[in-house]
Amino acid sequence: MSDHVAMTMLSAEQLKLEQSKTLAQPLDRYGVLARLLFGLMDLLYGRARSWSKFKVLEVIARVPYQAWEHVAYIAITQQYEHEDFARRVFDHVKESRHQQDNEQWHLLILEEWIHRNRIKESVLLHRLVPQVLAFTYYQISWLLYVMKPEWSYRLNVDFETHAEYEYMLFAREHPELDQVPF
């Protein structure tokens, strides 16, 4: 039996409802690190929402889960003789893997869309820079998690909230996508 909840396909009406809920939510004030990351993304890729910018977001989005998994494995290695603790930590590892896979799936979908629509991308800006951003974000996520997990979680919440909001704005700006099967 799988530990993961099966994803369901939403109807167009359900998608519009979820979009309106997201866009109606007041945005929390993001933390300093999140604001720095979003500002850097806007500086490098522009303020406009685009397929390529979203792809970069997804390269980065996987990173906290990888960092948390890494810290968890260190903890399991050091504390495996404490079965209850090790099992609880391993449950976190499984959840982190699931989230990584989810973000990876988003990345693959975006890459396929970009390729299919022949969207031109720069090797530097769309391949190399995202790797540097992801590496840096990994180190920050890892360090915050080691110091105080809540700090790393908060940064990730800011990142995911921002990404969801940007995706919903993009969908609203491009109603023609409602008719495009994928």
C-alpha positions as protocol buffer text, in pm:
chain_id: "A"
residue {
  index: 1
  type: MET
  ca { x: 0 y: 0 z: 0 }
}
residue {
  index: 2
  type: SER
  ca { x: 132 y: 343 z: -92 }
}
residue {
  index: 3
  type: ASP
  ca { x: 183 y: 614 z: 168 }
}
residue {
  index: 4
  type: HIS
  ca { x: 103 y: 885 z: -86 }
}
residue {
  index: 5
  type: VAL
  ca { x: -232 y: 1036 z: -165 }
}
residue {
  index: 6
  type: ALA
  ca { x: -338 y: 983 z: -525 }
}
residue {
  index: 7
  type: MET
  ca { x: -366 y: 1300 z: -727 }
}
residue {
  index: 8
  type: THR
  ca { x: -700 y: 1373 z: -886 }
}
residue {
  index: 9
  type: MET
  ca { x: -772 y: 1559 z: -1206 }
}
residue {
  index: 10
  type: LEU
  ca { x: -971 y: 1875 z: -1140 }
}
residue {
  index: 11
  type: SER
  ca { x: -1235 y: 2003 z: -1379 }
}
residue {
  index: 12
  type: ALA
  ca { x: -1194 y: 2343 z: -1543 }
}
residue {
  index: 13
  type: GLU
  ca { x: -1445 y: 2487 z: -1295 }
}
residue {
  index: 14
  type: GLN
  ca { x: -1258 y: 2339 z: -998 }
}
residue {
  index: 15
  type: LEU
  ca { x: -929 y: 2476 z: -1130 }
}
residue {
  index: 16
  type: LYS
  ca { x: -1081 y: 2824 z: -1167 }
}
residue {
  index: 17
  type: LEU
  ca { x: -1217 y: 2803 z: -812 }
}
residue {
  index: 18
  type: GLU
  ca { x: -876 y: 2708 z: -673 }
}
residue {
  index: 19
  type: GLN
  ca { x: -716 y: 2986 z: -875 }
}
residue {
  index: 20
  type: SER
  ca { x: -959 y: 3244 z: -736 }
}
residue {
  index: 21
  type: LYS
  ca { x: -900 y: 3117 z: -379 }
}
residue {
  index: 22
  type: THR
  ca { x: -525 y: 3153 z: -417 }
}
residue {
  index: 23
  type: LEU
  ca { x: -546 y: 3500 z: -569 }
}
residue {
  index: 24
  type: ALA
  ca { x: -797 y: 3616 z: -304 }
}
residue {
  index: 25
  type: GLN
  ca { x: -561 y: 3527 z: -18 }
}
residue {
  index: 26
  type: PRO
  ca { x: -371 y: 3819 z: 129 }
}
residue {
  index: 27
  type: LEU
  ca { x: -1 y: 3761 z: 86 }
}
residue {
  index: 28
  type: ASP
  ca { x: 204 y: 3730 z: 403 }
}
residue {
  index: 29
  type: ARG
  ca { x: 516 y: 3938 z: 427 }
}
residue {
  index: 30
  type: TYR
  ca { x: 795 y: 3713 z: 308 }
}
residue {
  index: 31
  type: GLY
  ca { x: 1112 y: 3670 z: 511 }
}
residue {
  index: 32
  type: VAL
  ca { x: 1436 y: 3847 z: 423 }
}
residue {
  index: 33
  type: LEU
  ca { x: 1596 y: 3545 z: 252 }
}
residue {
  index: 34
  type: ALA
  ca { x: 1285 y: 3481 z: 43 }
}
residue {
  index: 35
  type: ARG
  ca { x: 1265 y: 3846 z: -63 }
}
residue {
  index: 36
  type: LEU
  ca { x: 1633 y: 3837 z: -160 }
}
residue {
  index: 37
  type: LEU
  ca { x: 1575 y: 3524 z: -370 }
}
residue {
  index: 38
  type: PHE
  ca { x: 1267 y: 3667 z: -542 }
}
residue {
  index: 39
  type: GLY
  ca { x: 1449 y: 3995 z: -608 }
}
residue {
  index: 40
  type: LEU
  ca { x: 1744 y: 3809 z: -757 }
}
residue {
  index: 41
  type: MET
  ca { x: 1509 y: 3604 z: -977 }
}
residue {
  index: 42
  type: ASP
  ca { x: 1344 y: 3925 z: -1101 }
}
residue {
  index: 43
  type: LEU
  ca { x: 1684 y: 4082 z: -1164 }
}
residue {
  index: 44
  type: LEU
  ca { x: 1808 y: 3781 z: -1364 }
}
residue {
  index: 45
  type: TYR
  ca { x: 1487 y: 3682 z: -1545 }
}
residue {
  index: 46
  type: GLY
  ca { x: 1273 y: 3995 z: -1535 }
}
residue {
  index: 47
  type: ARG
  ca { x: 957 y: 4063 z: -1338 }
}
residue {
  index: 48
  type: ALA
  ca { x: 732 y: 3913 z: -1606 }
}
residue {
  index: 49
  type: ARG
  ca { x: 609 y: 3559 z: -1555 }
}
residue {
  index: 50
  type: SER
  ca { x: 734 y: 3315 z: -1820 }
}
residue {
  index: 51
  type: TRP
  ca { x: 769 y: 2945 z: -1886 }
}
residue {
  index: 52
  type: SER
  ca { x: 1146 y: 2968 z: -1860 }
}
residue {
  index: 53
  type: LYS
  ca { x: 1135 y: 3157 z: -1532 }
}
residue {
  index: 54
  type: PHE
  ca { x: 898 y: 2896 z: -1391 }
}
residue {
  index: 55
  type: LYS
  ca { x: 1137 y: 2623 z: -1499 }
}
residue {
  index: 56
  type: VAL
  ca { x: 1413 y: 2792 z: -1300 }
}
residue {
  index: 57
  type: LEU
  ca { x: 1178 y: 2807 z: -1001 }
}
residue {
  index: 58
  type: GLU
  ca { x: 1124 y: 2432 z: -1026 }
}
residue {
  index: 59
  type: VAL
  ca { x: 1497 y: 2361 z: -1041 }
}
residue {
  index: 60
  type: ILE
  ca { x: 1527 y: 2548 z: -713 }
}
residue {
  index: 61
  type: ALA
  ca { x: 1204 y: 2413 z: -560 }
}
residue {
  index: 62
  type: ARG
  ca { x: 1343 y: 2060 z: -516 }
}
residue {
  index: 63
  type: VAL
  ca { x: 1638 y: 2176 z: -311 }
}
residue {
  index: 64
  type: PRO
  ca { x: 1495 y: 2216 z: 42 }
}
residue {
  index: 65
  type: TYR
  ca { x: 1356 y: 1863 z: 35 }
}
residue {
  index: 66
  type: GLN
  ca { x: 1696 y: 1730 z: -69 }
}
residue {
  index: 67
  type: ALA
  ca { x: 1865 y: 1925 z: 211 }
}
residue {
  index: 68
  type: TRP
  ca { x: 1617 y: 1799 z: 469 }
}
residue {
  index: 69
  type: GLU
  ca { x: 1664 y: 1443 z: 350 }
}
residue {
  index: 70
  type: HIS
  ca { x: 2040 y: 1480 z: 381 }
}
residue {
  index: 71
  type: VAL
  ca { x: 2014 y: 1609 z: 740 }
}
residue {
  index: 72
  type: ALA
  ca { x: 1768 y: 1332 z: 824 }
}
residue {
  index: 73
  type: TYR
  ca { x: 2004 y: 1062 z: 700 }
}
residue {
  index: 74
  type: ILE
  ca { x: 2284 y: 1206 z: 912 }
}
residue {
  index: 75
  type: ALA
  ca { x: 2051 y: 1193 z: 1213 }
}
residue {
  index: 76
  type: ILE
  ca { x: 1947 y: 834 z: 1138 }
}
residue {
  index: 77
  type: THR
  ca { x: 2310 y: 730 z: 1099 }
}
residue {
  index: 78
  type: GLN
  ca { x: 2399 y: 884 z: 1434 }
}
residue {
  index: 79
  type: GLN
  ca { x: 2088 y: 767 z: 1620 }
}
residue {
  index: 80
  type: TYR
  ca { x: 1979 y: 443 z: 1453 }
}
residue {
  index: 81
  type: GLU
  ca { x: 1994 y: 255 z: 1784 }
}
residue {
  index: 82
  type: HIS
  ca { x: 1698 y: 467 z: 1901 }
}
residue {
  index: 83
  type: GLU
  ca { x: 1437 y: 291 z: 1691 }
}
residue {
  index: 84
  type: ASP
  ca { x: 1142 y: 524 z: 1750 }
}
residue {
  index: 85
  type: PHE
  ca { x: 1347 y: 831 z: 1668 }
}
residue {
  index: 86
  type: ALA
  ca { x: 1502 y: 670 z: 1359 }
}
residue {
  index: 87
  type: ARG
  ca { x: 1162 y: 561 z: 1229 }
}
residue {
  index: 88
  type: ARG
  ca { x: 1009 y: 906 z: 1283 }
}
residue {
  index: 89
  type: VAL
  ca { x: 1299 y: 1065 z: 1099 }
}
residue {
  index: 90
  type: PHE
  ca { x: 1270 y: 811 z: 820 }
}
residue {
  index: 91
  type: ASP
  ca { x: 903 y: 905 z: 780 }
}
residue {
  index: 92
  type: HIS
  ca { x: 1024 y: 1261 z: 717 }
}
residue {
  index: 93
  type: VAL
  ca { x: 1269 y: 1123 z: 460 }
}
residue {
  index: 94
  type: LYS
  ca { x: 985 y: 951 z: 274 }
}
residue {
  index: 95
  type: GLU
  ca { x: 781 y: 1271 z: 271 }
}
residue {
  index: 96
  type: SER
  ca { x: 1080 y: 1472 z: 148 }
}
residue {
  index: 97
  type: ARG
  ca { x: 1132 y: 1224 z: -135 }
}
residue {
  index: 98
  type: HIS
  ca { x: 768 y: 1252 z: -233 }
}
residue {
  index: 99
  type: GLN
  ca { x: 794 y: 1631 z: -242 }
}
residue {
  index: 100
  type: GLN
  ca { x: 1118 y: 1615 z: -444 }
}
residue {
  index: 101
  type: ASP
  ca { x: 947 y: 1389 z: -695 }
}
residue {
  index: 102
  type: ASN
  ca { x: 653 y: 1628 z: -718 }
}
residue {
  index: 103
  type: GLU
  ca { x: 884 y: 1922 z: -791 }
}
residue {
  index: 104
  type: GLN
  ca { x: 1081 y: 1710 z: -1039 }
}
residue {
  index: 105
  type: TRP
  ca { x: 757 y: 1628 z: -1219 }
}
residue {
  index: 106
  type: HIS
  ca { x: 678 y: 2000 z: -1247 }
}
residue {
  index: 107
  type: LEU
  ca { x: 1024 y: 2057 z: -1391 }
}
residue {
  index: 108
  type: LEU
  ca { x: 981 y: 1781 z: -1650 }
}
residue {
  index: 109
  type: ILE
  ca { x: 642 y: 1917 z: -1756 }
}
residue {
  index: 110
  type: LEU
  ca { x: 781 y: 2268 z: -1798 }
}
residue {
  index: 111
  type: GLU
  ca { x: 1086 y: 2144 z: -1987 }
}
residue {
  index: 112
  type: GLU
  ca { x: 861 y: 1947 z: -2222 }
}
residue {
  index: 113
  type: TRP
  ca { x: 640 y: 2253 z: -2280 }
}
residue {
  index: 114
  type: ILE
  ca { x: 942 y: 2474 z: -2351 }
}
residue {
  index: 115
  type: HIS
  ca { x: 1087 y: 2217 z: -2590 }
}
residue {
  index: 116
  type: ARG
  ca { x: 755 y: 2153 z: -2765 }
}
residue {
  index: 117
  type: ASN
  ca { x: 695 y: 2525 z: -2816 }
}
residue {
  index: 118
  type: ARG
  ca { x: 1055 y: 2590 z: -2922 }
}
residue {
  index: 119
  type: ILE
  ca { x: 1108 y: 2859 z: -2660 }
}
residue {
  index: 120
  type: LYS
  ca { x: 1465 y: 2983 z: -2689 }
}
residue {
  index: 121
  type: GLU
  ca { x: 1673 y: 2970 z: -2373 }
}
residue {
  index: 122
  type: SER
  ca { x: 2023 y: 3077 z: -2284 }
}
residue {
  index: 123
  type: VAL
  ca { x: 2262 y: 2806 z: -2164 }
}
residue {
  index: 124
  type: LEU
  ca { x: 2403 y: 3051 z: -1912 }
}
residue {
  index: 125
  type: LEU
  ca { x: 2073 y: 3187 z: -1775 }
}
residue {
  index: 126
  type: HIS
  ca { x: 1859 y: 2876 z: -1802 }
}
residue {
  index: 127
  type: ARG
  ca { x: 2106 y: 2594 z: -1733 }
}
residue {
  index: 128
  type: LEU
  ca { x: 2412 y: 2718 z: -1545 }
}
residue {
  index: 129
  type: VAL
  ca { x: 2272 y: 3000 z: -1330 }
}
residue {
  index: 130
  type: PRO
  ca { x: 1984 y: 2783 z: -1199 }
}
residue {
  index: 131
  type: GLN
  ca { x: 2240 y: 2526 z: -1085 }
}
residue {
  index: 132
  type: VAL
  ca { x: 2431 y: 2794 z: -894 }
}
residue {
  index: 133
  type: LEU
  ca { x: 2109 y: 2926 z: -742 }
}
residue {
  index: 134
  type: ALA
  ca { x: 2002 y: 2574 z: -646 }
}
residue {
  index: 135
  type: PHE
  ca { x: 2341 y: 2497 z: -491 }
}
residue {
  index: 136
  type: THR
  ca { x: 2330 y: 2817 z: -285 }
}
residue {
  index: 137
  type: TYR
  ca { x: 1968 y: 2760 z: -182 }
}
residue {
  index: 138
  type: TYR
  ca { x: 2058 y: 2404 z: -80 }
}
residue {
  index: 139
  type: GLN
  ca { x: 2334 y: 2528 z: 150 }
}
residue {
  index: 140
  type: ILE
  ca { x: 2104 y: 2788 z: 305 }
}
residue {
  index: 141
  type: SER
  ca { x: 1819 y: 2538 z: 350 }
}
residue {
  index: 142
  type: TRP
  ca { x: 2055 y: 2282 z: 500 }
}
residue {
  index: 143
  type: LEU
  ca { x: 2212 y: 2530 z: 742 }
}
residue {
  index: 144
  type: LEU
  ca { x: 1878 y: 2673 z: 852 }
}
residue {
  index: 145
  type: TYR
  ca { x: 1744 y: 2321 z: 905 }
}
residue {
  index: 146
  type: VAL
  ca { x: 2043 y: 2224 z: 1119 }
}
residue {
  index: 147
  type: MET
  ca { x: 2017 y: 2545 z: 1324 }
}
residue {
  index: 148
  type: LYS
  ca { x: 1639 y: 2549 z: 1360 }
}
residue {
  index: 149
  type: PRO
  ca { x: 1416 y: 2345 z: 1126 }
}
residue {
  index: 150
  type: GLU
  ca { x: 1132 y: 2597 z: 1149 }
}
residue {
  index: 151
  type: TRP
  ca { x: 1351 y: 2857 z: 978 }
}
residue {
  index: 152
  type: SER
  ca { x: 1411 y: 2629 z: 681 }
}
residue {
  index: 153
  type: TYR
  ca { x: 1043 y: 2533 z: 667 }
}
residue {
  index: 154
  type: ARG
  ca { x: 942 y: 2900 z: 676 }
}
residue {
  index: 155
  type: LEU
  ca { x: 1173 y: 2984 z: 386 }
}
residue {
  index: 156
  type: ASN
  ca { x: 1022 y: 2697 z: 188 }
}
residue {
  index: 157
  type: VAL
  ca { x: 666 y: 2808 z: 270 }
}
residue {
  index: 158
  type: ASP
  ca { x: 753 y: 3155 z: 143 }
}
residue {
  index: 159
  type: PHE
  ca { x: 901 y: 3006 z: -174 }
}
residue {
  index: 160
  type: GLU
  ca { x: 608 y: 2771 z: -241 }
}
residue {
  index: 161
  type: THR
  ca { x: 347 y: 3038 z: -163 }
}
residue {
  index: 162
  type: HIS
  ca { x: 517 y: 3282 z: -398 }
}
residue {
  index: 163
  type: ALA
  ca { x: 542 y: 3020 z: -673 }
}
residue {
  index: 164
  type: GLU
  ca { x: 175 y: 2921 z: -643 }
}
residue {
  index: 165
  type: TYR
  ca { x: 66 y: 3284 z: -656 }
}
residue {
  index: 166
  type: GLU
  ca { x: 285 y: 3352 z: -961 }
}
residue {
  index: 167
  type: TYR
  ca { x: 148 y: 3043 z: -1139 }
}
residue {
  index: 168
  type: MET
  ca { x: -209 y: 3153 z: -1073 }
}
residue {
  index: 169
  type: LEU
  ca { x: -141 y: 3503 z: -1203 }
}
residue {
  index: 170
  type: PHE
  ca { x: 18 y: 3353 z: -1514 }
}
residue {
  index: 171
  type: ALA
  ca { x: -288 y: 3133 z: -1570 }
}
residue {
  index: 172
  type: ARG
  ca { x: -516 y: 3435 z: -1533 }
}
residue {
  index: 173
  type: GLU
  ca { x: -299 y: 3633 z: -1778 }
}
residue {
  index: 174
  type: HIS
  ca { x: -319 y: 3351 z: -2033 }
}
residue {
  index: 175
  type: PRO
  ca { x: -680 y: 3226 z: -2052 }
}
residue {
  index: 176
  type: GLU
  ca { x: -598 y: 3070 z: -2392 }
}
residue {
  index: 177
  type: LEU
  ca { x: -416 y: 2796 z: -2199 }
}
residue {
  index: 178
  type: ASP
  ca { x: -752 y: 2673 z: -2068 }
}
residue {
  index: 179
  type: GLN
  ca { x: -810 y: 2521 z: -2412 }
}
residue {
  index: 180
  type: VAL
  ca { x: -468 y: 2358 z: -2448 }
}
residue {
  index: 181
  type: PRO
  ca { x: -454 y: 1989 z: -2360 }
}
residue {
  index: 182
  type: PHE
  ca { x: -136 y: 1869 z: -2197 }
}
